[in-house]
Amino acid sequence: MNVTQAGDVANFGGATGHPNRLGDPNQNLGASINQWFNTTAYVAVKGTGSLGNAQYNSTWGPGIANFDTSLLKTFRPSERLRIQTGVEAFNTLNHTQFESVGNQIGSATFGIVTAASDPRILQLRLKLSD
């Protein structure tokens, strides 16, 4: 995950810059959705024309552990006709999948998980073919 700072403090013509990194942002990583990473590891660059020392992608975002499954059964009521029934499950184990963490220093959502993907979804299936 890339931590940024609003404004072009380095005068490179961009909309965002890199802050200064003072400590380990991955300390207690994922301990809370209200502070996903160590936000005190970053401070904003104050002087105009200065570059922050935080590297690109210097902390880890939420990972993904997603398992989708399907169970299908095909029947042949006649020689030509085929019927397939089944059930499909998306996010079968119903793990919470966090998607987005505020990554701009000084914003109200800095370090906070702001979105999650859908919970388990079940889908029934019926397919008729010849």
ChimeraX attribute file (.defattr): number of C-alpha atoms within 10 A of each C-alpha:
attribute: neighborCount
match mode: 1-to-1
recipient: residues
	/A:1	14
	/A:2	15
	/A:3	25
	/A:4	25
	/A:5	22
	/A:6	16
	/A:7	13
	/A:8	17
	/A:9	23
	/A:10	18
	/A:11	13
	/A:12	11
	/A:13	10
	/A:14	11
	/A:15	12
	/A:16	16
	/A:17	24
	/A:18	27
	/A:19	25
	/A:20	20
	/A:21	20
	/A:22	12
	/A:23	12
	/A:24	16
	/A:25	19
	/A:26	16
	/A:27	14
	/A:28	12
	/A:29	17
	/A:30	17
	/A:31	11
	/A:32	12
	/A:33	16
	/A:34	14
	/A:35	18
	/A:36	23
	/A:37	27
	/A:38	18
	/A:39	20
	/A:40	13
	/A:41	16
	/A:42	22
	/A:43	17
	/A:44	18
	/A:45	19
	/A:46	13
	/A:47	10
	/A:48	10
	/A:49	12
	/A:50	15
	/A:51	18
	/A:52	21
	/A:53	13
	/A:54	20
	/A:55	14
	/A:56	11
	/A:57	11
	/A:58	14
	/A:59	18
	/A:60	14
	/A:61	22
	/A:62	18
	/A:63	10
	/A:64	11
	/A:65	11
	/A:66	13
	/A:67	13
	/A:68	14
	/A:69	12
	/A:70	14
	/A:71	11
	/A:72	12
	/A:73	10
	/A:74	13
	/A:75	11
	/A:76	12
	/A:77	9
	/A:78	9
	/A:79	7
	/A:80	8
	/A:81	11
	/A:82	14
	/A:83	15
	/A:84	14
	/A:85	14
	/A:86	14
	/A:87	14
	/A:88	16
	/A:89	17
	/A:90	17
	/A:91	20
	/A:92	16
	/A:93	14
	/A:94	16
	/A:95	15
	/A:96	15
	/A:97	17
	/A:98	17
	/A:99	14
	/A:100	16
	/A:101	22
	/A:102	22
	/A:103	21
	/A:104	20
	/A:105	20
	/A:106	13
	/A:107	11
	/A:108	9
	/A:109	15
	/A:110	20
	/A:111	24
	/A:112	18
	/A:113	22
	/A:114	14
	/A:115	13
	/A:116	13
	/A:117	12
	/A:118	13
	/A:119	14
	/A:120	15
	/A:121	12
	/A:122	15
	/A:123	10
	/A:124	12
	/A:125	13
	/A:126	12
	/A:127	10
	/A:128	11
	/A:129	9
	/A:130	9
